[in-house]
Structures are given as structure tokens and as C-alpha cells.
Amino acid sequence: MGSEMCIRDSLRDALQERFMQKMRKYEKFSEKTEYRIVPFVMSIYGLVCKSTRELLESWKAVAQDFSFIHDLYNNVQMNLIRAQHEMIKFVENKAKLMEAKKKWEGTVR
């Protein structure tokens, strides 16, 4: 159970760090434009960053508007597609690394 909590905490911290990186990036963009962009941070496992959830929670009242909901779900869908793509790339790269490691170990011995 301890290792599960460590993994969960590590993942939560990584998501929060990514959220903060995006916030800094978007603040710079916002200074130059009139647009406000907020980060939607999600892990490849489908876990949504706590700060992202809190932002979404704060929009409940506005979310009654159909155009807002349409835009919101459109962006979530794109994020899910991107997360799936990143997961596939991770698996492919891991397989390539394992294959290279086997070849390297075969030449070293």
C-alpha cells in the first residue's frame, strides 16, 4: 500500500507541476493578447489534475450555456485523443528501448 501511495503522490505532483508550467506559459500569452487560456492537464491514465478539476468546478454556473459546453467538451475530447497518442508513443518507445537493450546486452557478454 505504501508504494501505491508513493506512486499516486508522485503522479499528482507531476500533474500539478505540468499545470503550473502551463499556467506560466499561458500568463505570458495572456499579457500579449486579450485571451485567457487555462490548462487542462490529464495523465495518460485519464487522471485529471486537481487544479484543472477545481477550475472546471468554478465554471458550473457558466456551463449552462450550450456554446460553453460544446467548446469545453471539444477541448476535453482533443486532450483525450492527445493523451492516447502519447500513451501509444510511450509503449512503442519502451518496446524499442527493450529491444535495443537486449541487443546491447548480447554484444557486451
C-alpha positions in Angstrom: 0.0 0.0 0.0 2.9 2.4 0.7 4.3 2.1 -2.8 0.8 2.8 -4.3 0.6 6.0 -2.2 4.1 7.0 -3.3 3.2 6.4 -7.0 -0.1 8.3 -6.5 1.6 11.2 -4.8 4.3 11.3 -7.5 1.7 11.3 -10.3 -0.3 14.0 -8.5 2.9 16.1 -8.1 3.8 15.7 -11.7 0.3 16.7 -12.9 0.4 19.8 -10.6 3.9 20.7 -11.9 2.7 20.5 -15.5 -0.4 22.6 -14.6 1.9 25.3 -13.2 4.2 25.2 -16.2 1.2 25.7 -18.5 -0.2 28.5 -16.3 3.1 30.4 -16.6 3.1 29.9 -20.3 -0.5 31.0 -20.7 0.0 34.0 -18.5 2.7 35.2 -20.9 0.3 34.7 -23.8 -2.5 36.5 -21.9 -0.2 39.5 -21.3 0.2 39.9 -25.1 -3.4 39.2 -26.1 -6.9 39.6 -24.7 -7.4 35.8 -24.4 -7.4 33.8 -21.3 -6.3 30.2 -21.7 -6.5 27.7 -18.9 -4.6 24.4 -18.7 -6.4 21.1 -18.9 -3.9 18.7 -17.5 -4.6 15.0 -17.7 -2.4 11.9 -17.3 -2.1 9.2 -19.9 -4.2 7.1 -17.5 -7.1 9.6 -17.6 -6.5 11.2 -14.3 -7.4 14.9 -14.3 -5.2 17.3 -12.3 -6.8 18.6 -9.1 -6.3 22.2 -10.2 -7.9 21.5 -13.5 -10.9 19.9 -11.7 -11.1 23.0 -9.5 -11.2 25.3 -12.5 -14.0 23.2 -14.1 -15.9 23.3 -10.8 -15.8 27.1 -10.7 -17.4 27.2 -14.2 -20.6 25.3 -13.2 -22.8 28.3 -13.4 -21.5 29.4 -16.8 -21.7 25.8 -18.1 -25.4 26.0 -18.6 -24.7 27.8 -21.9 -24.7 25.4 -24.8 -21.8 27.0 -26.6 -19.6 26.9 -23.5 -20.4 23.2 -23.0 -19.7 22.5 -26.7 -16.3 24.2 -26.5 -15.4 22.6 -23.2 -16.2 19.1 -24.4 -14.5 19.6 -27.7 -11.3 20.6 -25.9 -11.6 17.6 -23.5 -12.0 15.3 -26.4 -8.9 16.6 -28.0 -7.0 16.2 -24.8 -8.1 12.6 -24.5 -7.0 11.9 -28.1 -3.6 13.5 -27.4 -3.2 11.5 -24.1 -4.0 8.3 -26.0 -1.5 9.2 -28.7 1.2 10.0 -26.0 0.5 6.6 -24.4 0.9 4.8 -27.7 4.2 6.6 -28.3 5.4 5.7 -24.8 4.6 2.0 -25.3 6.3 2.0 -28.8 9.4 3.7 -27.4 9.5 1.4 -24.5 9.4 -1.6 -26.8 12.2 -0.2 -28.9 14.3 0.5 -25.9 13.8 -3.0 -24.6 14.8 -4.4 -27.9 17.9 -2.2 -28.1 18.8 -3.2 -24.5 18.6 -6.9 -25.5 20.8 -6.4 -28.5 23.3 -4.4 -26.4 23.4 -7.0 -23.7 24.0 -9.7 -26.3 27.0 -7.8 -27.7 28.5 -7.0 -24.3 28.6 -10.5 -22.9 
